[in-house]
């Protein structure tokens, strides 16, 4: 059987479209592949889905050739195919010659325009089962929680009424379990979902025989945010998509810089690790034509190295270093180059998610001093040494199932509390309670910071949190009963603490400062502040060398506003990161 792509080179800004021929259930798939210009405004639908295991389940006959299909795509086509007329689709697995690296790179660079141009984006979540069918019954009732919202979130969207959600579904009900299982499907951990859904004009979700509006499913994801038994990560992806869609509608071109998109999508998955970079290029609004083109002939290390250097040069900043996580799965990378294949256990990035609170390297506007070695493997930057780490505590667990690790989390909180009690008053003059809650939040929640009464409320929320963890560690947990006595401020405190502490250790420096450091940090590591970086970094000196390895970002209590960096007598020095 011939190759359907043979002698079928795509002209510039052209794509292939699949005319899927009508057919009855169970009959072989047949279709026609044809070229179309992206600028011709031709009608087509796009498919957003996961490939699944790379095992051929069936074939699509195209003329005298055929295209192999994975099981998930086979199931999707069976649902999408009409019995009475042709349906025109764009599907990456079929419409791109996956064996041609040059074509793949060229088509990936057009991906943003492909999804913008689609009349509708069909989201395929997979086949239904008994639990997800139960969830579809409950979904309309769950959406009632938005009829009288408690408040609006930071992007202006309605927040579900927490107690109304709990009155509709308990966390052990079949409907709740079914919804949670939907959002735990691989689709919601997929890299490409962000671009495909955010840029589409209209999106419809298909789960087996059920069709759901994307906006309704997105609301359900927000209802499941931190449901007490499991932490479902889908809500983070949903929030990102909602924000990107709003920026697209409002035509805010400066709001989607590549460096921030790389951070926001850090923990999403893709079959080809190069797509951790290439998968957000179509969303970035600050990439000019010809910049950072997809090239699948490069190794993953080369792609990540080039992307990091691109960010350093483009933004005249070392902010991208805040994305470094350990342990790396690509050990050949320089320590200062993020390994985007790593799935991070951290709550959130200090240098990105919480960066509006910080300016550790000062507020003076001047060109930072940094440069690369000739081979581009050593990064030189000016900065200041702050202090050595003397002692580190236990890592705050970030296990997704809170029922499993609640006792461990309680034990870690007690340990950290003992560290903080030894510093009262702290170097900043603050008492132990204030020092500790600010540490647990990494000084987040600043919109309430000026109110003494609210400071006390934060501390009381912390006390409730500790007591609740102690109780839950010593008895069977009935999540609904527990959530019914937790006030909104306590839940907010929980979320902020998760963002700051999960996956990090408490650290004490030789001069008696408290901080939060990466799990890989250890005694004798150095805390330094590099020019243009908003947070201190943990560095490890290479033995018998003046070079350093970058361990990751950190929070240092009392050092985050830049006043120390600007007034410190410590000399400005050059650090070499390898």
C-alpha positions as CSV (number, residue, x, y, z in Angstrom):
1,X,0.0,0.0,0.0
2,X,1.4,3.4,-1.0
3,X,2.3,6.3,1.3
4,X,-0.5,8.9,1.1
5,X,2.1,11.7,1.6
6,X,4.4,10.7,-1.3
7,X,5.2,13.6,-3.6
8,X,2.7,15.6,-1.6
9,X,4.9,18.5,-0.3
10,X,3.0,21.3,1.3
11,X,3.4,24.8,-0.1
12,X,4.0,27.7,2.3
13,X,1.1,28.3,4.8
14,X,-0.7,25.3,3.4
15,X,-2.1,22.4,5.5
16,X,-3.8,19.1,4.7
17,X,-7.4,18.6,5.4
18,X,-9.2,15.3,5.8
19,X,-12.5,14.8,4.2
20,X,-13.8,11.9,6.3
21,X,-16.2,9.9,4.2
22,X,-19.5,8.8,5.7
23,X,-19.8,5.3,7.1
24,X,-21.7,3.0,9.4
25,X,-20.4,2.0,12.9
26,X,-17.8,-0.7,12.6
27,X,-16.9,-0.2,8.9
28,X,-13.4,0.8,7.8
29,X,-12.5,4.5,7.8
30,X,-12.1,6.1,4.4
31,X,-11.2,9.7,3.5
32,X,-9.4,12.1,1.2
33,X,-6.4,14.2,2.1
34,X,-6.2,17.5,0.2
35,X,-4.2,20.8,0.5
36,X,-5.8,24.0,1.7
37,X,-4.3,27.5,2.2
38,X,-4.7,28.7,5.8
39,X,-5.5,32.2,4.5
40,X,-8.4,31.1,2.4
41,X,-10.9,30.9,5.3
42,X,-12.0,27.4,4.3
43,X,-14.5,25.6,6.6
44,X,-13.0,22.8,8.7
45,X,-13.1,21.4,12.3
46,X,-10.1,20.6,14.4
47,X,-9.6,17.8,16.8
48,X,-8.0,18.2,20.3
49,X,-7.2,14.8,21.9
50,X,-4.4,12.6,23.2
51,X,-2.6,10.1,21.0
52,X,-2.4,7.5,23.7
53,X,-0.1,4.5,23.4
54,X,1.8,4.5,20.1
55,X,0.2,1.2,19.0
56,X,-1.7,0.9,15.7
57,X,-5.4,0.1,16.3
58,X,-6.8,0.7,12.8
59,X,-6.1,2.4,9.5
60,X,-7.6,5.2,7.5
61,X,-7.7,4.5,3.8
62,X,-6.8,7.5,1.7
63,X,-6.8,6.7,-2.0
64,X,-4.3,3.9,-2.6
65,X,-2.5,4.6,0.7
66,X,-3.3,4.3,4.4
67,X,-2.6,6.1,7.7
68,X,-2.2,4.1,11.0
69,X,-4.4,5.2,13.8
70,X,-3.9,4.9,17.6
71,X,-6.8,3.4,19.7
72,X,-7.9,6.8,21.1
73,X,-8.0,8.3,17.6
74,X,-9.9,5.3,16.3
75,X,-12.5,5.8,19.0
76,X,-12.7,9.5,18.3
77,X,-13.2,9.0,14.5
78,X,-15.9,6.4,15.2
79,X,-17.8,9.1,17.2
80,X,-17.1,12.0,14.7
81,X,-17.8,10.1,11.5
82,X,-21.3,10.9,10.1
83,X,-23.4,8.2,8.4
84,X,-24.8,10.5,5.7
85,X,-22.2,13.1,4.7
86,X,-18.6,14.0,4.6
87,X,-17.0,15.8,7.6
88,X,-13.9,18.0,7.0
89,X,-11.4,17.7,9.8
90,X,-7.8,18.7,10.7
91,X,-6.1,16.1,12.9
92,X,-2.4,16.2,13.5
93,X,-1.9,12.5,13.5
94,X,-3.4,12.3,10.0
95,X,-2.8,15.7,8.4
96,X,1.0,15.9,9.2
97,X,3.5,13.5,7.8
98,X,4.9,12.4,11.1
99,X,7.9,10.8,9.4
100,X,9.1,14.0,7.9
101,X,10.9,16.2,10.5
102,X,11.0,19.2,8.2
103,X,7.3,19.1,7.6
104,X,6.5,18.6,11.3
105,X,8.5,21.6,12.2
106,X,6.9,23.7,9.5
107,X,3.3,22.6,10.5
108,X,3.9,23.0,14.2
109,X,4.9,26.6,13.5
110,X,1.4,27.1,12.0
111,X,-0.4,25.3,14.8
112,X,-1.7,28.5,16.4
113,X,-3.2,29.7,13.1
114,X,-4.7,26.2,12.4
115,X,-6.7,26.3,15.6
116,X,-7.6,29.9,15.2
117,X,-9.0,29.1,11.7
118,X,-11.1,26.1,12.8
119,X,-14.8,26.7,12.8
120,X,-15.0,24.5,15.9
121,X,-12.5,22.6,18.1
122,X,-13.8,19.2,19.0
123,X,-12.4,18.0,22.3
124,X,-12.3,14.2,22.6
125,X,-11.9,13.0,26.2
126,X,-12.3,9.3,25.4
127,X,-15.1,6.8,25.9
128,X,-17.5,6.9,28.8
129,X,-17.8,4.5,31.6
130,X,-20.2,3.9,34.5
131,X,-18.6,6.6,36.7
132,X,-18.4,9.3,34.1
133,X,-22.0,8.6,33.0
134,X,-23.0,9.3,36.6
135,X,-21.1,12.5,36.5
136,X,-23.0,13.7,33.4
137,X,-26.2,13.3,35.4
138,X,-24.9,15.5,38.2
139,X,-23.2,18.1,36.1
140,X,-26.3,20.4,35.5
141,X,-27.0,20.4,39.3
142,X,-23.4,21.2,40.1
143,X,-23.5,24.3,37.8
144,X,-26.1,25.7,40.0
145,X,-23.3,26.6,42.4
146,X,-22.5,29.5,40.1
147,X,-25.9,31.1,40.3
148,X,-25.0,32.9,43.5
149,X,-21.2,33.1,43.5
150,X,-19.2,34.0,46.6
151,X,-16.9,36.3,44.7
152,X,-14.9,36.7,41.5
153,X,-11.4,35.5,41.0
154,X,-8.3,37.4,39.9
155,X,-9.3,37.3,36.2
156,X,-12.9,38.3,36.9
157,X,-14.6,34.9,36.7
158,X,-17.2,33.6,39.0
159,X,-16.1,31.4,41.9
160,X,-18.5,28.6,42.9
161,X,-20.3,28.9,46.1
162,X,-18.4,26.3,48.2
163,X,-21.1,25.2,50.5
164,X,-23.6,25.0,47.7
165,X,-21.2,22.6,45.9
166,X,-21.0,20.4,49.0
167,X,-24.8,20.4,49.3
168,X,-25.1,19.1,45.8
169,X,-22.3,16.5,45.8
170,X,-20.4,14.9,48.6
171,X,-16.8,14.0,47.9
172,X,-17.7,10.3,48.1
173,X,-20.8,10.4,45.9
174,X,-20.7,8.7,42.5
175,X,-21.2,12.0,40.7
176,X,-18.3,13.6,42.4
177,X,-16.0,10.6,41.9
178,X,-17.1,10.5,38.2
179,X,-16.3,14.2,37.7
180,X,-12.9,13.7,39.4
181,X,-12.1,10.8,37.2
182,X,-12.9,12.9,34.1
183,X,-10.4,15.5,35.1
184,X,-7.8,12.9,36.0
185,X,-7.8,11.7,32.4
186,X,-4.6,12.2,30.4
187,X,-6.2,15.0,28.3
188,X,-5.9,17.5,31.1
189,X,-2.2,16.9,31.6
190,X,-1.5,17.3,27.9
191,X,0.7,20.2,26.6
192,X,-1.1,21.0,23.4
193,X,-4.6,21.4,25.1
194,X,-3.7,24.9,26.2
195,X,-3.1,26.2,22.6
196,X,-5.8,24.2,21.0
197,X,-8.6,25.2,23.3
198,X,-7.5,28.8,24.1
199,X,-7.2,29.8,20.4
200,X,-10.4,28.0,19.1
201,X,-13.4,30.1,18.2
202,X,-15.8,27.5,19.7
203,X,-15.0,24.3,21.6
204,X,-17.2,21.3,22.2
205,X,-16.3,18.4,24.5
206,X,-17.2,14.9,23.7
207,X,-17.1,12.1,26.2
208,X,-18.3,8.9,24.6
209,X,-21.9,9.7,23.5
210,X,-22.1,12.8,25.7
211,X,-21.5,16.3,24.3
212,X,-20.7,19.1,26.8
213,X,-20.0,22.8,26.4
214,X,-16.4,23.6,27.2
215,X,-17.4,26.4,29.5
216,X,-19.6,24.1,31.6
217,X,-16.9,21.6,32.0
218,X,-14.5,24.4,33.0
219,X,-16.8,25.4,35.7
220,X,-17.0,21.9,37.0
221,X,-13.2,21.8,37.2
222,X,-13.3,24.9,39.4
223,X,-15.8,23.2,41.7
224,X,-13.3,20.3,42.2
225,X,-10.4,22.6,43.1
226,X,-9.0,21.1,46.3
227,X,-11.9,18.8,47.0
228,X,-10.6,17.7,50.3
229,X,-9.7,14.1,49.3
230,X,-7.7,14.7,46.1
231,X,-6.1,17.7,44.5
232,X,-7.2,17.8,40.9
233,X,-4.7,19.7,38.8
234,X,-7.1,20.2,35.9
235,X,-8.4,23.5,37.4
236,X,-4.9,25.1,36.9
237,X,-5.0,24.2,33.2
238,X,-8.6,25.5,32.9
239,X,-7.7,28.8,34.6
240,X,-4.8,29.2,32.2
241,X,-7.0,28.6,29.2
242,X,-9.7,31.0,30.5
243,X,-7.1,33.8,30.9
244,X,-5.5,33.2,27.5
245,X,-8.9,33.2,25.8
246,X,-9.8,36.5,27.4
247,X,-6.5,38.0,26.3
248,X,-7.2,36.8,22.7
249,X,-10.7,38.3,22.7
250,X,-9.5,41.6,24.1
251,X,-6.5,41.6,21.7
252,X,-3.8,42.1,24.4
253,X,-0.7,41.3,22.4
254,X,1.8,41.9,25.2
255,X,0.1,39.7,27.7
256,X,1.5,36.3,26.6
257,X,5.3,36.4,26.7
258,X,7.0,33.1,25.8
259,X,8.9,33.0,29.1
260,X,5.6,33.0,31.2
261,X,3.9,30.5,28.9
262,X,6.9,28.1,29.5
263,X,6.4,28.4,33.2
264,X,2.6,28.1,33.2
265,X,2.8,24.9,31.1
266,X,5.8,23.4,33.0
267,X,4.0,20.3,34.4
268,X,2.0,19.5,31.3
269,X,2.9,16.4,29.3
270,X,3.6,15.7,25.6
271,X,4.8,12.7,23.6
272,X,7.7,14.5,22.1
273,X,9.7,16.4,24.8
274,X,10.7,19.1,22.3
275,X,7.1,20.1,22.3
276,X,7.4,21.5,25.8
277,X,8.9,24.5,23.9
278,X,7.3,24.2,20.5
279,X,3.8,23.6,22.0
280,X,3.5,27.2,23.3
281,X,5.1,29.1,20.4
282,X,1.7,29.6,18.7
283,X,0.4,31.3,21.9
284,X,3.4,33.6,22.5
285,X,2.6,37.2,21.4
286,X,6.2,38.4,21.6
287,X,7.8,36.0,19.1
288,X,8.5,37.6,15.7
289,X,8.3,35.5,12.5
290,X,11.5,33.5,12.1
291,X,12.4,33.5,15.8
292,X,12.8,30.1,17.5
293,X,11.5,28.0,14.7
294,X,10.6,24.3,15.5
295,X,13.3,22.0,14.4
296,X,12.8,18.3,15.2
297,X,16.2,17.4,13.9
298,X,17.7,18.9,17.1
299,X,18.1,16.9,20.3
300,X,15.9,17.7,23.3
301,X,19.0,19.1,25.1
302,X,19.7,21.4,22.2
303,X,16.2,22.6,22.0
304,X,16.1,23.4,25.8
305,X,19.5,25.0,25.7
306,X,18.6,27.2,22.7
307,X,15.2,28.2,24.3
308,X,16.9,29.3,27.5
309,X,19.5,31.4,25.7
310,X,16.7,32.9,23.6
311,X,14.9,33.9,26.8
312,X,18.0,35.4,28.4
313,X,18.8,37.5,25.3
314,X,15.2,38.5,24.4
315,X,14.2,39.6,27.9
316,X,17.6,40.9,29.0
317,X,17.0,39.1,32.2
318,X,17.9,35.8,34.0
319,X,14.3,35.3,35.1
320,X,14.1,32.0,33.2
321,X,16.6,30.5,35.8
322,X,13.7,30.4,38.2
323,X,12.3,27.5,36.2
324,X,15.2,25.2,37.1
325,X,14.0,22.1,38.9
326,X,15.8,19.0,40.2
327,X,16.5,16.2,39.7
328,X,17.0,16.6,36.0
329,X,16.4,13.8,33.6
330,X,18.7,15.3,31.0
331,X,22.0,15.5,33.0
332,X,24.0,16.9,30.1
333,X,22.2,20.2,30.4
334,X,24.1,23.0,32.2
335,X,22.7,23.5,35.7
336,X,21.2,26.9,34.7
337,X,19.1,25.5,31.8
338,X,15.7,24.3,32.9
339,X,14.8,20.7,32.1
340,X,11.2,21.0,31.0
341,X,10.9,17.2,31.0
342,X,10.8,17.3,34.8
343,X,7.4,17.1,36.5
344,X,7.8,19.4,39.4
345,X,6.4,18.6,42.9
346,X,6.6,22.3,43.8
347,X,3.4,24.1,44.6
348,X,4.2,27.2,42.5
349,X,7.2,29.1,41.3
350,X,8.4,31.9,43.6
351,X,9.9,33.8,40.7
352,X,6.8,33.6,38.6
353,X,3.6,33.0,40.4
354,X,4.5,35.1,43.4
355,X,6.9,37.5,41.7
356,X,4.7,40.6,42.1
357,X,5.7,40.5,45.8
358,X,9.4,40.4,45.2
359,X,12.3,42.5,44.0
360,X,15.3,40.9,45.7
361,X,17.8,42.3,43.3
362,X,16.6,45.9,43.8
363,X,14.3,48.2,42.0
364,X,16.9,50.3,40.2
365,X,16.4,50.2,36.5
366,X,19.8,49.4,34.9
367,X,21.1,46.9,32.4
368,X,22.0,43.6,34.2
369,X,25.6,42.4,33.7
370,X,25.6,38.8,32.4
371,X,27.1,37.0,29.4
372,X,27.8,33.5,28.0
373,X,31.0,31.7,27.4
374,X,32.0,31.1,23.8
375,X,30.7,27.6,23.9
376,X,27.5,28.9,25.5
377,X,27.7,26.4,28.4
378,X,28.8,28.8,31.1
379,X,26.7,31.7,32.2
380,X,28.4,34.6,33.9
381,X,26.4,37.0,36.0
382,X,27.0,39.8,38.5
383,X,25.4,39.5,41.9
384,X,25.9,39.3,45.7
385,X,26.5,36.5,48.1
386,X,24.0,36.6,50.9
387,X,24.7,33.7,53.3
388,X,25.4,30.0,53.6
389,X,22.7,27.5,54.5
390,X,23.5,26.1,58.0
391,X,20.6,23.6,58.3
392,X,17.6,22.4,56.3
393,X,14.3,20.8,57.5
394,X,12.1,18.1,56.1
395,X,10.5,18.6,52.7
396,X,6.8,19.7,52.9
397,X,5.1,16.7,51.2
398,X,3.2,17.5,48.0
399,X,1.5,14.1,47.6
400,X,-1.7,14.6,45.6
401,X,-3.8,12.5,47.9
402,X,-4.0,14.6,51.1
403,X,-5.8,11.8,53.0
404,X,-2.6,9.7,52.6
405,X,-0.1,12.3,53.7
406,X,-2.1,14.4,56.2
407,X,-0.2,13.1,59.2
408,X,3.2,13.6,57.5
409,X,2.2,17.2,56.6
410,X,1.2,17.8,60.2
411,X,4.6,16.5,61.5
412,X,6.5,18.8,59.0
413,X,4.5,21.8,60.2
414,X,5.4,21.1,63.8
415,X,9.1,20.7,62.9
416,X,9.1,24.0,60.9
417,X,7.3,25.7,63.8
418,X,10.0,24.7,66.2
419,X,12.6,26.2,63.9
420,X,10.7,29.5,63.7
421,X,10.2,29.7,67.5
422,X,14.0,29.9,68.0
423,X,13.9,33.3,66.1
424,X,11.6,35.5,68.2
425,X,11.9,38.3,67.6
426,X,13.2,37.7,64.1
427,X,15.9,39.9,62.6
428,X,13.2,42.1,61.1
429,X,11.8,42.8,64.6
430,X,8.7,40.7,64.0
431,X,7.4,38.2,66.6
432,X,7.3,34.5,66.1
433,X,3.6,34.2,64.9
434,X,4.0,36.9,62.3
435,X,7.4,35.5,61.2
436,X,6.0,32.0,60.8
437,X,2.8,32.8,58.9
438,X,4.7,35.1,56.5
439,X,7.2,32.2,56.0
440,X,4.4,29.7,55.3
441,X,2.9,32.1,52.7
442,X,6.3,33.2,51.4
443,X,4.8,36.7,52.2
444,X,1.9,36.0,49.8
445,X,-1.6,37.3,50.2
446,X,-0.3,40.9,50.1
447,X,-3.7,42.4,49.3
448,X,-4.5,42.0,53.0
449,X,-1.0,42.8,54.3
450,X,-1.6,46.3,55.6
451,X,-4.4,45.3,58.0
452,X,-3.3,44.3,61.5
453,X,-6.7,42.6,62.0
454,X,-6.2,40.5,58.9
455,X,-2.6,39.5,59.9
456,X,-4.3,38.1,63.0
457,X,-6.8,36.3,60.9
458,X,-4.1,34.7,58.8
459,X,-2.4,33.4,62.0
460,X,-5.7,32.1,63.3
461,X,-6.2,30.4,60.0
462,X,-2.8,28.8,60.4
463,X,-3.8,27.6,63.9
464,X,-7.0,26.1,62.6
465,X,-4.9,24.4,59.9
466,X,-2.6,22.8,62.4
467,X,-5.4,21.7,64.7
468,X,-7.3,20.2,61.7
469,X,-4.2,18.3,60.6
470,X,-3.7,17.0,64.1
471,X,-7.3,15.8,64.3
472,X,-7.2,14.3,60.9
473,X,-4.0,12.5,61.6
474,X,-5.6,10.7,64.6
475,X,-9.0,9.7,63.3
476,X,-10.9,8.7,60.2
477,X,-11.5,11.7,58.0
478,X,-15.0,12.5,56.8
479,X,-14.0,15.3,54.3
480,X,-17.5,16.9,54.0
481,X,-17.8,17.3,57.7
482,X,-14.4,18.8,58.0
483,X,-14.9,21.2,55.1
484,X,-18.2,22.4,56.6
485,X,-16.3,24.0,59.5
486,X,-13.5,25.6,57.5
487,X,-14.0,29.2,56.7
488,X,-13.1,30.9,53.4
489,X,-10.0,32.5,54.9
490,X,-8.7,29.2,56.1
491,X,-9.1,27.7,52.6
492,X,-7.4,30.7,51.1
493,X,-4.5,30.2,53.6
494,X,-4.3,26.6,52.6
495,X,-4.0,27.4,48.9
496,X,-1.3,30.1,49.5
497,X,0.7,27.8,51.7
498,X,0.5,25.0,49.1
499,X,1.8,27.4,46.5
500,X,4.7,28.5,48.7
501,X,5.7,25.4,50.6
502,X,4.9,22.2,48.8
503,X,8.0,20.4,47.6
504,X,10.3,22.8,49.5
505,X,12.3,22.7,52.8
506,X,12.7,25.3,55.5
507,X,16.3,26.5,55.8
508,X,18.3,28.4,58.5
509,X,21.3,30.4,57.4
510,X,24.5,30.9,59.3
511,X,23.5,34.4,60.2
512,X,20.1,33.3,61.5
513,X,17.8,33.9,58.6
514,X,14.8,31.7,57.7
515,X,13.9,30.7,54.2
516,X,12.2,28.3,51.9
517,X,14.6,26.4,49.6
518,X,14.4,23.6,47.0
519,X,14.2,20.0,48.2
520,X,17.7,19.4,46.8
521,X,19.2,22.1,48.9
522,X,21.6,21.1,51.6
523,X,23.9,22.6,54.3
524,X,26.7,24.7,53.0
525,X,24.9,25.7,49.8
526,X,25.1,29.4,49.1
527,X,22.2,31.8,48.9
528,X,22.9,34.5,46.4
529,X,21.1,37.3,44.6
530,X,21.9,37.7,40.9
531,X,21.1,40.9,39.0
532,X,17.7,40.9,37.2
533,X,16.4,38.0,39.3
534,X,13.5,38.8,41.6
535,X,14.2,36.0,44.1
536,X,17.4,34.7,45.8
537,X,18.9,31.6,44.2
538,X,20.6,28.6,45.9
539,X,24.0,27.8,44.4
540,X,26.4,25.0,45.1
541,X,30.1,25.6,44.7
542,X,31.9,23.1,42.5
543,X,34.8,21.5,44.4
544,X,38.3,22.8,43.4
545,X,36.7,25.4,41.2
546,X,35.2,28.9,41.3
547,X,32.2,27.7,39.4
548,X,28.7,27.0,40.8
549,X,25.8,24.8,40.0
550,X,22.3,26.3,40.2
551,X,20.0,24.4,42.6
552,X,17.0,26.6,42.3
553,X,15.0,29.6,43.5
554,X,14.4,30.4,47.2
555,X,12.5,32.7,49.6
556,X,14.5,34.4,52.3
557,X,12.5,36.1,55.0
558,X,13.1,39.9,55.1
559,X,15.3,40.0,52.0
560,X,12.7,40.0,49.2
561,X,12.1,43.8,48.7
562,X,15.6,44.6,47.4
563,X,16.6,47.0,50.2
564,X,19.4,44.7,51.4
565,X,20.8,44.2,47.8
566,X,20.9,48.0,47.3
567,X,22.5,48.8,50.7
568,X,24.6,45.8,51.5
569,X,28.3,46.2,52.0
570,X,28.8,42.8,50.4
571,X,30.8,43.3,47.2
572,X,29.2,42.9,43.8
573,X,30.9,39.8,42.3
574,X,30.7,37.6,39.2
575,X,29.3,34.2,39.5
576,X,30.0,31.5,36.9
577,X,27.2,28.9,36.5
578,X,28.0,25.7,34.7
